[in-house]
Amino acid sequence: MLVVRHFVYIVRCADGSLYTGYAKDVTARVVAHNRARGAKYTASRRPVTLVYSQWFRSVGAALRREYAVKQLSRAEKEALIERKVRSKRR
């Protein structure tokens, strides 16, 4: 059985700002952002770099998480990113 993954991701824009989004294919979505075919917000802030992603089995769970992440402050998003980086180093 094929498992479809749904991702919530954060990219860091060239100006240092953070953009949070949802995608089924996060790699393709980052490429789209860097080709100015992603969100209007990122089109003028290229290039973007993927700094965080988390996958979910259902679109509903992913969209709820995306909303929750978008409600975080800048400092809370940076802490989330740092925790993800630390867990990958282990």
Order of alpha helices (4+ residues) and beta strands (2+ residues): beta-beta-alpha-alpha-beta-alpha-alpha
